[in-house]
Amino acid sequence: MKTSNTLVRLFGIIGIVGGMLLFAGDMLFYFDSESVNLKLNMGNSSDFRIKINGIIALLASWFYLLGLVQVYYAFGPAKVFARNIVIASFAAILISYGVIHGAYIAIAVASKIAVQHNMDIDNITALATEANFLMRIIIYPIFAVLSYFFITQVWKRQTYYPRWIIAFFPLVPFLFQGLLKNLLTGSLWVIFVGGFLNLIIVMFFIASTIALWNIERK
């Protein structure tokens, strides 16, 4: 299937928008200029901010999957098996972003109840937090498979991507998360910690769109 450069760019931009939507949702959950306690901030958030996050999670999941069309195009020269593994695993991860973000509504509601009734916030949110954590664990091995096939195929020049795209593949900034987190304080810390996972996807789609902007087909 032939795809014009305009469509390739458009799908990348849609992926960027999906990431920015979820980042905005993160900030609706977490941001409070006077507090760095993320659960407490969720407990103090308005009903509107919690409700709108459900819609954001739904829309962002659709946008993320549409953005993945760009990656599918970039892996056009790769072997079919490798391309399918990359797309399937990437799709599973991007869908999980929306699902897990939506599941955070349970943590936010539990936090709100705890704040309103002056109860222990960690105890009240424990079940919702544990359920969310279990969903995350399932994603890690899929992420490992994606990382292996994506990085090796790009490095072997089996895709339309230049090798420098590896620096923006989500695994690389993810490995530096702990170091960067320790350098920030206050509101910057909340923005970074609260929105980091979506910011690295935004970075990837920006880099991917730039790399494929005027790509020549083989």
Stockholm file with secondary structure:
# STOCKHOLM 1.0

chainA/1-218         MKTSNTLVRLFGIIGIVGGMLLFAGDMLFYFDSESVNLKLNMGNSSDFRIKINGIIALLASWFYLLGLVQVYYAFGPAKVFARNIVIASFAAILISYGVIHGAYIAIAVASKIAVQHNMDIDNITALATEANFLMRIIIYPIFAVLSYFFITQVWKRQTYYPRWIIAFFPLVPFLFQGLLKNLLTGSLWVIFVGGFLNLIIVMFFIASTIALWNIERK
#=GR chainA/1-218 SS CCCCHHHHHHHHHHHHHHHHHHHHHHHHHHCCTTCCCHHHHHHHSCHHHHHHHHHHHHHHHHHHHHHHHHHHHHTTTSCHHHHHHHHHHHHHHHHHHHHHHHHHHHHHHHHHHHHHTTCCHHHHTHHHHHHHHHHHHHHHHHHHHHHHHHHHHHHTTCSSSCGGGGGGSTHHHHHTHHHHHTTCCHHHHHHHHHHHHHHHHHHHHHHHHHHTTTCCCC
#=GC SS_cons         CCCCHHHHHHHHHHHHHHHHHHHHHHHHHHCCTTCCCHHHHHHHSCHHHHHHHHHHHHHHHHHHHHHHHHHHHHTTTSCHHHHHHHHHHHHHHHHHHHHHHHHHHHHHHHHHHHHHTTCCHHHHTHHHHHHHHHHHHHHHHHHHHHHHHHHHHHHTTCSSSCGGGGGGSTHHHHHTHHHHHTTCCHHHHHHHHHHHHHHHHHHHHHHHHHHTTTCCCC
//
